[in-house]
Amino acid sequence: MATTKNQQNREMALKILDENPDGLQYMQLIHKISEAIPSMKVNTIHGSVWDLEKQFPEKVYKPAKGKFRLVKYQESIPAGSSGSSTNISPTPSIKEEEFYQPFADWLVNEVEECTKAIALGRNIFKDKWQTPDVIGKMEPSRSDIIKFDTEIISAEIKLDSNSSVIAFGQACSYKLFSHKSWLVVPKNSGDEDIAKLDSLCRIFGIGLVLFDSLNPKNPDFKIQSRPQRSIPDMFYVNKYMKLIESKLF
């Protein structure tokens, strides 16, 4: 029996995935199939492989949204890979604190989420709810026609991707006294971890930023998802802001 175009595309997809143990994003796979079979129409390729994990559930799975990977590689990821189950520990010589001020500057100058932001860290708030690594404020300028109330912005930065769940919990707790909260994690945390964090951050309104944890001088902060503004408890806003009033206000 002659091989149909769908079968040809699927067989090629499996071959290409076998050559890429880390897996491929959907459009990367489409592009590689198109290169391997130039005569095949792109729409035909789309129609053949869009549900590859359902066509071959014993062979293909999705480690993250929009990504295909062979099941046989699920438990074995090459060193240095950005695959789904890789967790990268921080380089001992690089300290988390080195990224605090760069992120504070990024909030003010790049994304303009704050009019002033400072590196904080340590246990300045002196309680089990932790202290943000970076905290800032957004205030109207004198030239603004429409004035708005001061907003507090907090951020939790983590170098160790193994602590991402803890970091997420901390970022959530900052909403107690912040109008916006950011979670900042290494871009090499692993596709599956990043995908889960992204979904959680969107559900809880936390901003998610990825960065180069090996380069304090140029972290290259990239927004994965933006934070949603919420109304904090003003009792706690005033309680904690009094502790850093001279630094932030």
C-alpha positions, 0 to 999 in steps of 0.5 A, a space after each residue: 500500500 502506498 504511503 499517504 502524505 499524512 503518513 509521510 509527514 508523521 514518519 518524518 516528524 518522528 524521525 526529526 524528533 528522534 534527532 532532537 532529544 530535547 524536543 521541538 516547538 510546533 513551528 520548529 517541527 513544521 519548518 524542519 519537515 518542510 525542509 526535509 520534504 520540500 515538495 510537501 505543502 505547509 498546510 498539509 504538514 500542519 494537518 498531519 502533525 498538529 495532534 501528533 501526541 494523540 496519533 502516537 501517544 505511546 511515542 510522543 508527549 508534550 512537556 510544555 505547551 506547543 512542544 513535542 518530545 519523544 517519550 523515550 527521552 522523557 527521563 534522559 535529558 542531555 547535560 546543559 539542555 533546556 528540556 522539561 525536567 532539567 533544573 539548573 542550580 546557580 553558579 556558586 560564584 554568582 550571588 542572587 543579590 547581584 541581580 537585585 539592583 539591575 532588576 530595580 533599574 529595569 522596572 524604572 527605566 525599561 518597562 516603566 513600572 516604577 518611578 523609583 525602585 530599590 534593592 531590598 532583600 534580607 529580612 528587613 520586614 522581620 517576619 515569616 512572610 519574607 521581604 521582597 528582593 526588590 520593591 518600588 513605587 509608582 507615583 504620578 508626576 507633576 505634569 500628569 493631568 490625571 493623578 492616580 494613587 501611589 502603587 507598590 510593586 514587589 519582586 522575588 528573584 531566584 537563581 536556583 530553579 529548584 526553588 521556583 515553587 517557594 519563590 512563587 509562594 513568596 511572590 503571591 504573599 507580596 500581594 498582601 501589601 503590593 498592587 503588583 508582584 513579579 516573579 523573576 526566574 532563570 530562563 534555563 529553568 526548564 520548559 515544563 517548569 516555566 510553562 507551569 509557572 507561567 500558567 500559575 502566574 496568569 491565574 494569580 495575577 503575578 508577573 513572570 520574568 525570565 533572565 540570564 542567571 549567569 550574567 549579572 552585568 547583562 541579565 537580559 530580563 524578558 517578560 513572560 507574562 505581565 502582573 495584574 493590578 490588585 488592591 492590597 490590604 492597606 493596613 499591611 501596606 502602611 505597616 511595611 512601608 513604614 519600615 522602609 519609608 526613608 529608603 523608598 519615599 
